[in-house]
């Protein structure tokens, strides 16, 4: 019975209201005095409690002499509560979002742990309506691929650059295979991962084998722009490497002190 009381209290019933309603479900119609006696609600409070239950529509009066009370059937009460809460959720979802939209645009949320970062990635992918830009590494590719496929099937345009998983395709796909992934991973101290949707929101994450993942998520237009442009340039460079040949490109940056530092993050050593 305590579990039932706990669930009803989550829906706005006080403990005494729970006891009175359950007492009436067991025996009704009965007087307020009998409700108090059977439920354990103090006599000094029973009519106040019954009044609140009447206001909630959980009980109703029976015009007898003396006046008696009966409960709304359990299924009807549950249906009424469910409908009321769904209407409240719909109203709040619409109106709270409108209130926060202007304030949240520059907010940067910080997320920690592999599980939480992956959950945020999935949420962003699932909320995309027109366009997705992805830069993802092999360990995470299989985890987001089903959600990406669903979006592709719904007509969302997907552009991806993938580190590893050479046989995987996710929309317009480019494989980052013109240099060993370890070079970029060492420079960034992890695997930089980006998910951007509809030119409105971006998640920038870093997965590391030696520490928990972290990420930021924001609608700041400057960060969205920088992240998408990063992916665009990565895709374009990968396509140019295919034309020039990986060996020629590698020779270029390895023999040029400035480019060597740009690519590896380390000073050039003669």
PyMOL commands that set and color helices and strands:
alter all, ss='L'
color gray80, all
select helices_A, chain A and resi 2-10+15-26+32-39+43-56+74-104+114-127+138-153+181-188+221-244+246-255+257-264
alter helices_A, ss='H'
color red, helices_A
select strands_A, chain A and resi 59-62+68-71+108-112+131-137+157-163+172-175+191-197+201-208+211-218
alter strands_A, ss='S'
color yellow, strands_A
deselect
rebuild
show_as cartoon
